[in-house]
Amino acid sequence: MPLLQMIGIEKSFPGVRALTGVNLTLAAGEVLALVGENGAGKSTLMKVLGGAVEPDAGGIRINGDEVRIESPLGARRLGIAMIYQEFNLVPALSARENIFLGQETTRGGFIAHDEERRRATELLARIGLDFDPEIPCRRLSVAQQQGVEIAKALSLNARILVLDEPSAALTTREVERLFAIIRQLQTHGLGIIYIGHRLEEIFEIADRVMVMRDGANVGERAIANFTRAQLIEMMVGRELKDEFPKRTATIGEPRLVVKGLRRGSAVRDVSFMVHRGEIVALAGLVGAGRTEVARLLFGADARDAGEIKLDGRSLELRSPRDAIAAGIGLLTEDRKQQGLVLAHSVRENFGLPNLDRLSRGGFLRLANEREEFARYTSAMRIKISDGEQRARNLSGGNQQKVVIAKWLARNCEVLIFDEPTRGVDVGAKYEIYVLMNELAAQGKAILTISSDLPEVLGVADRILVMHEGRVTGELANARAATQEQIMELAVA
């Protein structure tokens, strides 16, 4: 008897059929990888399981018993725990307080802090974590915060654990620790649904893979019966011969020149240049200072020292407004917090850095904005119901495309891509890589920051590696470089 069965799940939203008769089964002690392109229906299906969305049709069984999940609280009571990429933690509260939030242990009307502390320590130890549970969550690393979420699920006696992009913000070592935790939970009989886009991780951790496309289950089988090429083809619905599009780079004169850039201990004497038509990757471990460099180049932070030149002209960047005016665009690492205004429409988000071009006499020419956005929507295949759709309702890949579109419309000469494919499916990744190649071919200078080493090797012409705020090495020919060479420099 399967631990979980979702049978014939249907769901439609205005103008969108999100799920079409989807079936899913999960066994106790199994890791089921749920994969597919952004917008394939994975998140909607899991929201149905988690009680956040009510299906139009279909049923759910747990251990053979028909259940009705009407709310997230109802899902938790049935032993279903959801751990999203954006954690549901209260940063000011301690790990202990977050673990038992809403289910506090009390004695005589007062919280039994000692008992909670003991149980929290035991739960964290069960997944191999050893830190003081009284530390506020805002002071914990991303991996530790994720551990708190898992400990919270265990405290609720979860039988089904859904992990949505759990490795997106983790280092390689932290991912290994996460996988050790998952394997340990398997031995206790938990059924785990793992949503991810990094295929190497899917092949390492999953027992079985279910592929979704356009709201339907298009195939599933044991991971041992998939090749990487077969899985990609099933996900995108077409043969994708190369994950990284090939190109012949025509490198011109230096465009972006950075000398002696410094900000506190985060960025220490960083110097490099990016040539016309070149894609330079900035690699390194989380916390190496890569994003801090990007923020300095975009005027988001003030530099203590250093010089930034574009086409031989020194730039004084006091704010992002100065950087945009100079021709620099930044695709931020966190698109939801810094790249988009989620409550606004996708059209409005597209127009934000382009208001000077799209306005006349202080008034927005709305028809021009709609027409220009429609062109980019078509060219970049952004999946939206219309331009007035709220940015928060788009899939991760389509949100990323909207952010890219607004900078393309700005016609920036230097484009900084900070983790451009985080949370993006393999098909959309390929489209972003093609776009980066096209921009480079137009003579733009491209600086990309990525924690995905195969991506760094696959898209860059040249690689700079950072460690503790410094550039520790350069790999002049990215095509001939290896992951091992990057890691040696990253830990130097």
C-alpha positions in Angstrom: 0.0 0.0 0.0 1.5 3.4 -1.0 2.1 5.9 1.7 0.5 8.6 -0.5 -1.7 8.6 -3.5 -2.9 11.7 -5.4 -5.5 10.5 -8.0 -6.8 12.5 -10.9 -6.0 15.9 -9.5 -7.5 18.8 -11.5 -7.0 22.5 -11.0 -7.8 25.6 -13.1 -7.2 29.3 -12.5 -8.7 32.1 -14.6 -7.4 31.5 -18.1 -5.0 28.8 -17.0 -5.4 25.0 -16.7 -2.8 24.3 -14.1 -3.3 20.5 -13.5 -4.9 17.9 -15.7 -5.7 14.6 -14.1 -2.4 14.2 -12.3 -1.6 11.0 -10.5 1.2 10.7 -7.9 2.2 7.8 -5.7 4.8 7.8 -2.9 6.1 4.9 -0.9 7.3 5.0 2.7 11.1 5.4 2.8 11.2 6.6 -0.8 12.6 9.8 -2.4 10.5 10.8 -5.3 12.0 13.6 -7.4 9.3 15.8 -8.9 10.8 17.6 -11.9 9.6 19.7 -14.9 9.9 23.1 -16.5 8.9 26.2 -14.6 5.1 26.4 -14.9 4.7 22.7 -15.4 2.4 22.4 -12.4 4.7 21.1 -9.7 4.1 23.9 -7.2 0.4 23.8 -7.7 0.3 20.1 -7.1 2.3 20.4 -3.9 0.0 23.3 -2.8 -2.9 20.9 -3.2 -1.1 18.4 -1.0 -0.2 21.0 1.5 -3.8 22.4 1.8 -3.0 25.8 0.4 -5.0 25.2 -2.8 -8.3 23.2 -3.1 -8.4 21.0 -6.2 -11.4 21.1 -8.6 -11.4 17.3 -8.9 -9.5 14.3 -7.7 -8.7 12.6 -4.4 -5.9 12.0 -1.9 -5.2 8.9 0.1 -2.8 8.3 2.9 -2.0 4.7 3.7 -5.1 3.8 1.7 -7.5 6.1 3.6 -9.3 8.8 1.7 -8.5 12.2 3.2 -9.7 15.8 2.6 -7.0 18.4 3.0 -8.7 21.8 3.5 -5.9 23.9 5.0 -2.2 23.8 5.8 -3.1 23.0 9.4 -5.1 20.1 8.2 -2.1 18.9 6.1 0.2 19.1 9.2 -2.3 17.1 11.3 -2.1 14.4 8.6 1.7 14.3 8.9 2.5 16.3 5.7 5.3 18.8 6.1 6.2 21.4 3.4 9.7 23.0 3.4 9.8 25.8 0.8 12.8 27.5 -0.7 11.8 30.6 1.3 11.7 29.3 4.9 8.7 30.0 7.1 10.7 31.0 10.1 10.5 34.0 12.4 14.0 35.5 12.3 13.9 37.1 15.7 12.8 33.9 17.5 15.2 31.2 18.5 15.5 27.9 16.8 13.7 26.3 19.7 10.8 28.8 19.6 10.5 28.3 15.8 10.4 24.5 16.1 7.6 24.6 18.6 5.8 27.7 17.4 2.0 27.0 17.6 2.6 23.7 19.6 4.4 25.0 22.7 5.0 22.7 25.6 3.4 24.2 28.7 3.2 23.5 32.4 0.7 25.4 34.6 0.0 27.8 31.7 3.7 28.7 31.2 6.0 27.5 28.5 8.3 24.7 29.7 11.5 26.2 28.3 13.8 23.4 29.6 11.6 20.7 28.2 11.5 22.4 24.8 15.2 23.0 24.8 15.9 19.3 25.5 13.5 18.2 22.8 14.9 20.7 20.3 18.4 19.5 21.0 17.3 15.9 20.4 15.5 16.7 17.1 18.5 18.7 15.8 20.8 15.8 16.8 18.6 13.4 15.0 19.5 15.1 11.7 23.1 15.6 12.6 23.1 19.2 13.7 24.8 20.5 16.9 24.2 24.1 17.8 22.5 26.0 20.7 18.7 26.0 20.0 18.5 29.3 21.8 20.3 31.1 19.0 18.0 33.5 17.0 17.3 32.1 13.6 18.5 35.3 11.9 22.0 34.4 13.2 21.9 30.9 11.7 23.4 29.9 8.3 21.0 28.9 5.5 21.8 25.2 6.1 21.1 25.6 9.8 17.8 27.4 9.1 16.8 24.5 6.8 17.7 22.1 9.6 15.3 24.0 11.9 12.5 23.6 9.3 13.2 19.8 9.1 13.3 19.6 13.0 10.0 21.4 13.1 8.6 18.8 10.7 9.9 15.9 12.8 8.4 17.5 15.9 5.0 17.2 14.2 5.6 13.5 13.5 5.6 14.1 9.7 5.2 11.1 7.5 5.5 12.9 4.2 8.1 15.6 3.7 8.1 17.9 0.7 11.4 19.7 -0.1 11.1 22.5 -2.6 14.5 23.5 -4.2 16.3 22.6 -0.9 19.8 23.0 -2.3 19.4 26.4 -4.0 21.3 28.5 -1.5 23.6 25.7 -0.1 27.3 25.2 -0.6 28.5 21.8 -1.9 29.4 20.6 1.6 26.0 21.7 2.9 24.3 19.8 0.1 26.2 16.7 1.1 25.0 17.2 4.7 21.4 17.6 3.5 21.5 14.4 1.5 22.9 12.6 4.6 19.8 13.9 6.5 17.5 12.8 3.7 18.9 9.3 3.7 18.6 9.1 7.5 15.0 10.2 7.3 14.4 7.4 4.7 15.5 4.8 7.2 12.7 6.0 9.6 10.1 5.4 6.9 9.4 9.0 5.8 8.3 9.5 2.2 10.1 12.4 0.6 9.1 14.5 -2.4 12.2 16.3 -3.7 11.6 19.2 -6.1 14.7 20.4 -7.9 16.3 21.6 -11.1 19.9 20.4 -10.6 20.0 17.1 -12.4 23.2 15.9 -10.9 21.5 16.1 -7.5 18.4 14.3 -8.8 20.5 11.4 -9.9 22.3 11.2 -6.6 19.4 11.4 -4.2 16.2 10.1 -5.9 14.9 6.6 -6.1 12.2 7.4 -8.6 11.5 10.4 -10.9 8.1 11.9 -11.9 8.2 14.4 -14.8 5.5 17.0 -15.2 4.9 19.1 -18.3 2.0 21.5 -19.0 0.1 20.5 -15.9 0.2 16.7 -16.6 2.3 13.7 -15.5 4.2 12.8 -18.7 6.2 10.0 -17.3 7.8 8.4 -14.3 10.3 5.6 -13.7 13.1 4.5 -11.4 16.1 6.9 -11.6 18.3 3.9 -12.6 16.3 3.6 -15.8 16.9 7.3 -16.9 19.8 8.7 -18.7 20.5 12.4 -18.2 19.5 13.1 -21.9 16.3 11.1 -21.6 15.3 13.0 -18.5 16.0 16.4 -20.1 14.0 15.4 -23.2 11.0 14.3 -21.2 11.1 17.5 -19.2 11.3 19.9 -22.2 9.3 17.8 -24.6 12.0 18.0 -27.3 15.5 16.7 -27.8 18.1 19.1 -26.3 21.4 17.9 -27.6 23.6 20.3 -25.6 22.8 21.7 -22.1 25.1 24.6 -22.9 24.8 26.2 -26.4 28.1 26.3 -28.3 29.4 29.6 -29.6 32.6 31.1 -31.0 33.5 34.1 -29.0 34.8 37.2 -30.7 36.7 39.0 -27.9 37.3 42.8 -28.4 38.8 45.6 -26.4 38.3 45.9 -22.6 35.0 47.5 -21.7 34.6 47.1 -18.0 37.8 47.7 -16.0 37.9 47.4 -12.3 41.0 48.3 -10.2 41.7 47.9 -6.5 38.0 47.6 -5.5 37.5 47.5 -1.8 34.8 47.5 0.8 35.7 46.5 4.4 36.6 42.8 4.6 34.0 41.7 2.1 35.8 43.0 -1.0 39.6 43.3 -0.8 41.7 44.8 -3.6 39.7 43.2 -6.4 40.9 44.0 -10.0 39.7 42.5 -13.3 38.4 43.5 -16.7 35.7 42.2 -19.0 36.2 42.7 -22.8 33.7 43.4 -25.5 31.9 40.2 -26.5 33.2 38.3 -23.5 31.4 36.3 -20.8 33.4 36.3 -17.5 32.3 34.1 -14.7 32.9 35.0 -11.0 33.1 31.7 -9.1 33.7 30.8 -5.5 32.0 29.5 -2.4 29.0 31.2 -0.7 30.4 34.2 1.2 33.4 34.7 -1.0 32.4 38.2 -1.9 31.0 37.7 -5.4 27.6 39.4 -4.8 29.3 42.2 -2.9 31.4 42.9 -6.0 28.3 43.0 -8.1 26.6 45.4 -5.7 29.6 47.8 -5.8 29.6 47.7 -9.6 25.8 48.6 -9.6 26.2 51.4 -7.0 24.1 49.6 -4.4 26.9 49.9 -1.9 29.6 52.5 -1.5 33.1 51.4 -2.2 35.9 52.3 0.2 38.5 52.5 -2.6 39.0 51.5 -6.2 38.2 52.6 -9.7 35.5 51.5 -12.1 35.8 52.3 -15.8 33.5 51.7 -18.7 34.9 52.2 -22.2 37.7 54.2 -20.7 35.5 56.5 -18.7 35.8 56.6 -14.9 32.4 56.1 -13.2 31.3 57.6 -9.9 28.5 55.3 -8.8 26.7 56.7 -5.8 23.5 54.8 -6.5 21.9 52.2 -8.8 20.4 55.2 -10.7 24.0 56.2 -11.6 24.9 52.7 -12.7 21.7 52.4 -14.9 22.4 55.8 -16.5 26.0 54.6 -17.2 24.7 51.5 -19.0 25.1 48.8 -16.2 22.3 46.4 -15.5 22.2 43.9 -12.6 20.1 40.7 -12.5 20.1 40.3 -8.7 20.7 37.1 -6.8 17.3 37.3 -5.1 14.8 38.1 -7.7 11.9 38.2 -5.4 13.3 40.6 -2.8 15.5 42.8 -5.0 14.6 42.1 -8.7 10.9 42.5 -8.7 8.0 44.3 -7.0 5.9 41.2 -6.5 2.7 43.1 -5.8 2.9 45.0 -9.1 2.1 43.6 -12.6 4.7 42.2 -14.8 4.2 45.1 -17.2 4.9 47.6 -14.4 8.0 45.7 -13.4 9.3 45.7 -17.0 8.8 49.4 -17.2 10.5 50.5 -13.9 14.1 51.0 -15.2 12.7 52.3 -18.5 10.3 55.0 -17.3 12.5 57.8 -18.8 12.1 56.3 -22.3 8.5 55.4 -21.9 7.3 58.7 -20.5 6.7 62.1 -22.0 6.1 65.3 -20.0 6.2 63.4 -16.8 3.4 61.0 -17.9 3.8 57.4 -18.8 2.9 56.4 -22.3 1.0 53.3 -21.3 0.4 52.1 -24.9 4.1 52.2 -25.7 4.9 50.3 -22.5 2.4 47.6 -23.3 3.6 47.3 -26.9 7.2 47.0 -25.9 6.6 44.5 -23.2 4.5 42.4 -25.6 7.5 42.2 -28.0 9.8 40.9 -25.2 7.1 38.6 -23.9 6.9 37.0 -27.3 10.6 37.0 -28.1 11.5 35.5 -24.7 8.5 33.1 -24.5 7.4 34.5 -21.1 4.4 32.5 -20.0 1.8 34.9 -18.6 -2.0 35.3 -18.9 -1.5 39.0 -19.7 0.7 42.0 -18.9 -1.4 42.8 -15.8 -0.7 39.5 -14.1 1.0 40.0 -10.7 4.7 39.2 -10.7 4.2 37.1 -7.5 2.0 34.6 -9.4 4.6 33.7 -12.1 6.8 30.6 -11.9 10.5 31.2 -10.9 11.7 30.9 -14.5 9.2 33.3 -15.9 10.0 35.8 -13.1 13.6 35.6 -14.1 12.7 36.2 -17.7 10.8 39.4 -16.7 13.8 40.7 -14.9 16.1 40.0 -17.8 13.6 41.6 -20.2 13.6 44.9 -18.4 17.4 45.2 -18.6 17.4 44.2 -22.3 14.9 46.9 -23.0 17.3 49.3 -21.2 20.0 48.3 -23.8 22.7 48.1 -21.1 26.3 47.8 -22.2 27.4 45.8 -19.1 25.1 43.1 -17.8 25.8 41.4 -14.4 24.0 38.1 -14.0 24.0 37.0 -10.3 22.9 33.4 -10.1 20.9 33.7 -13.3 19.5 30.2 -13.3 18.8 29.6 -9.6 15.4 27.9 -9.4 15.1 27.7 -13.1 14.3 24.6 -15.1 16.6 23.0 -17.7 14.7 24.3 -20.7 14.6 27.9 -19.4 18.3 27.6 -18.4 19.2 26.9 -22.0 17.2 29.9 -23.2 19.0 32.1 -20.8 22.4 30.8 -21.9 21.4 31.4 -25.6 20.4 34.9 -24.6 23.7 35.6 -22.8 25.6 34.4 -25.9 23.5 36.7 -28.2 24.2 39.7 -25.9 27.9 38.9 -26.0 27.8 38.6 -29.8 26.3 42.1 -29.8 29.5 43.4 -28.1 28.1 43.6 -24.5 30.3 42.8 -21.6 28.8 40.0 -19.5 29.8 39.2 -15.9 28.0 36.2 -14.5 28.1 34.9 -10.9 27.2 31.3 -10.3 27.5 28.6 -7.7 26.7 25.9 -10.3 30.2 24.8 -11.4 29.0 22.9 -14.6 27.2 26.2 -15.6 30.4 28.2 -15.0 32.4 25.9 -17.2 29.7 25.7 -19.8 28.9 29.4 -20.4 32.0 31.4 -19.6 35.0 32.3 -21.7 37.1 33.1 -18.7 36.8 32.3 -15.0 37.8 34.4 -12.0 37.7 32.7 -8.6 37.2 34.5 -5.3 38.0 33.5 -1.7 37.4 35.7 1.4 37.0 38.9 -0.6 39.9 38.4 -2.9 40.4 37.1 -6.5 42.6 34.1 -5.9 43.1 33.0 -9.4 42.1 33.1 -13.1 41.3 30.3 -15.5 41.9 32.0 -18.9 40.3 29.2 -21.0 37.0 28.1 -19.3 36.4 25.3 -21.9 39.6 23.6 -20.8 39.1 24.1 -17.0 37.8 21.6 -14.5 35.6 21.8 -11.4 38.6 20.6 -9.4 40.7 23.6 -10.5 37.9 26.0 -9.5 37.5 24.4 -6.1 41.3 24.5 -5.4 41.3 28.2 -6.0 38.0 28.7 -4.1 39.4 27.3 -0.9 42.9 28.8 -1.3 
